[in-house]
Amino acid sequence: MADEHAEEPEDLETPPSFFPYEFDELPEGVELNRDLVEVQFDHIVVSETEDERRYYVLLTDGRRHLMIVIGGFEATAISYGAEGVQTDRPMTHDLLVRFVDAFVGRVDRVVIDDLWSSTYFAKIYLKKGQEEFEIDARPSDAIALAVRLKVPIFAIEGILRD
């Protein structure tokens, strides 16, 4: 039996205004603000209730913030990377750093470029010589790499909150 007072689900057919449309596809009246803002890793937030533990990564531009839900492993990976913790054996993100260094070139920047139905999306930009490669990634993995390599993290203007 359906709950009469349950909220209607959000409209999943209409993307938010900052969704990456081609310019000729923008709905009338929608302004697309995809300006990039450099943000920094601030800290990991842990929220506990009797039933669950949730982890968040907090990014900030000094005035506004972006808080993204992440998993426990990713929280550890980001924290260790930010603090420079060295483990006896390489963690997954440390291994990825070694692969990038050995075979690709270098990570240039990380961009958190979208939010769709409560899910954030990110890209890792790699450079090899004059070539640039864009790799789709989960924000938590991209941030874990960025803090290890001390490369800039950017977010689109439309997803930052006061």
C-alpha positions as CSV (number, residue, x, y, z in Angstrom):
1,M,0.0,0.0,0.0
2,A,1.4,3.4,-1.0
3,D,2.0,6.0,1.6
4,E,-0.3,9.0,0.8
5,H,2.2,11.4,2.4
6,A,5.3,10.2,0.6
7,E,7.1,12.8,-1.4
8,E,6.9,12.6,-5.2
9,P,10.2,11.4,-6.6
10,E,12.3,14.0,-8.2
11,D,11.9,14.5,-12.0
12,L,14.5,12.1,-13.4
13,E,13.5,13.0,-17.0
14,T,14.7,16.6,-16.8
15,P,18.4,17.0,-16.1
16,P,19.5,19.9,-13.9
17,S,20.5,23.2,-15.4
18,F,24.2,22.4,-15.3
19,F,23.9,19.0,-17.1
20,P,26.3,19.0,-20.1
21,Y,24.0,19.7,-23.0
22,E,25.2,20.5,-26.4
23,F,24.6,24.3,-26.7
24,D,21.9,23.8,-29.4
25,E,20.0,21.4,-27.1
26,L,19.5,23.7,-24.1
27,P,15.9,24.0,-23.1
28,E,14.5,27.4,-23.3
29,G,15.2,29.5,-20.2
30,V,17.9,27.2,-18.9
31,E,21.2,28.9,-18.2
32,L,24.2,26.6,-18.2
33,N,26.9,27.6,-15.7
34,R,29.8,25.3,-16.2
35,D,32.5,27.7,-15.0
36,L,35.2,25.8,-13.2
37,V,36.1,26.8,-9.7
38,E,39.3,25.5,-8.0
39,V,38.5,23.7,-4.7
40,Q,40.6,22.1,-2.1
41,F,40.2,18.9,0.0
42,D,39.2,20.1,3.4
43,H,38.5,16.9,5.4
44,I,36.5,13.7,5.7
45,V,33.3,13.8,7.7
46,V,31.9,10.7,9.4
47,S,28.3,10.6,10.4
48,E,27.1,7.7,12.6
49,T,23.7,6.6,13.7
50,E,22.8,3.4,15.4
51,D,22.1,1.8,12.0
52,E,24.8,3.1,9.8
53,R,28.0,5.0,9.3
54,R,28.3,7.4,6.4
55,Y,31.4,9.1,5.0
56,Y,31.6,12.4,3.2
57,V,34.5,14.2,1.5
58,L,34.3,18.0,2.0
59,L,35.8,20.2,-0.7
60,T,35.8,24.0,-0.4
61,D,36.8,27.1,-2.4
62,G,37.2,29.0,0.9
63,R,33.6,30.3,0.8
64,R,31.4,27.6,-0.6
65,H,31.6,23.8,-0.2
66,L,30.8,20.6,-1.9
67,M,30.1,17.5,0.3
68,I,30.0,14.1,-1.5
69,V,29.0,10.8,0.0
70,I,31.8,8.2,-0.3
71,G,32.6,4.8,0.9
72,G,34.8,3.8,3.9
73,F,37.6,2.5,1.8
74,E,37.6,5.7,-0.3
75,A,37.6,7.8,2.9
76,T,40.7,6.0,4.1
77,A,42.4,6.4,0.7
78,I,41.7,10.1,0.6
79,S,42.8,10.6,4.2
80,Y,46.0,8.6,3.8
81,G,46.8,10.5,0.5
82,A,46.2,13.9,2.1
83,E,48.3,13.1,5.1
84,G,51.1,11.4,3.2
85,V,50.6,8.1,5.0
86,Q,52.7,5.3,3.6
87,T,51.4,1.7,3.9
88,D,53.6,-1.4,3.9
89,R,52.0,-2.4,0.6
90,P,50.6,0.0,-2.0
91,M,46.9,0.8,-1.8
92,T,44.9,0.8,-5.0
93,H,45.3,4.5,-5.6
94,D,49.1,4.4,-5.0
95,L,49.3,1.6,-7.5
96,L,47.3,3.7,-10.0
97,V,49.7,6.6,-9.5
98,R,52.6,4.3,-10.3
99,F,50.9,3.1,-13.5
100,V,50.2,6.7,-14.6
101,D,53.8,7.7,-14.0
102,A,55.2,4.6,-15.8
103,F,52.9,4.4,-18.8
104,V,50.8,7.5,-19.3
105,G,52.6,10.6,-18.3
106,R,51.0,12.7,-15.5
107,V,47.7,13.6,-14.0
108,D,47.1,17.3,-14.8
109,R,43.9,18.0,-12.9
110,V,40.7,16.5,-11.6
111,V,37.2,18.0,-12.4
112,I,34.0,17.3,-10.7
113,D,31.8,18.2,-13.6
114,D,28.3,16.9,-13.0
115,L,25.5,15.9,-10.6
116,W,22.6,13.8,-11.8
117,S,20.0,12.2,-9.5
118,S,22.2,12.6,-6.4
119,T,25.3,11.1,-8.1
120,Y,28.4,13.2,-8.7
121,F,30.6,12.6,-11.8
122,A,34.2,13.5,-12.3
123,K,37.0,13.4,-14.9
124,I,40.7,12.9,-14.5
125,Y,42.8,14.7,-17.1
126,L,46.0,13.1,-18.0
127,K,48.8,14.5,-20.1
128,K,51.3,12.7,-22.2
129,G,53.5,15.1,-24.1
130,Q,51.2,17.4,-25.9
131,E,48.2,15.0,-25.8
132,E,45.5,15.3,-23.2
133,F,43.3,12.4,-22.2
134,E,40.0,12.6,-20.3
135,I,39.1,9.6,-18.1
136,D,35.7,9.2,-16.5
137,A,36.0,8.5,-12.7
138,R,34.1,8.4,-9.5
139,P,34.8,11.7,-7.6
140,S,36.2,9.8,-4.6
141,D,38.8,8.0,-6.8
142,A,39.7,11.2,-8.6
143,I,40.1,13.1,-5.3
144,A,42.2,10.2,-3.9
145,L,44.6,10.6,-6.8
146,A,44.6,14.4,-6.7
147,V,45.6,14.6,-3.0
148,R,48.4,12.1,-3.6
149,L,49.8,13.9,-6.6
150,K,49.0,17.4,-5.3
151,V,47.2,18.4,-8.5
152,P,44.4,20.9,-8.7
153,I,40.8,19.9,-8.1
154,F,38.0,21.8,-9.9
155,A,34.2,21.7,-9.6
156,I,31.7,23.3,-11.8
157,E,30.1,26.4,-10.3
158,G,26.6,25.0,-10.4
159,I,27.2,22.3,-7.7
160,L,28.9,24.4,-5.1
161,R,26.8,25.3,-2.0
162,D,27.0,28.3,0.3
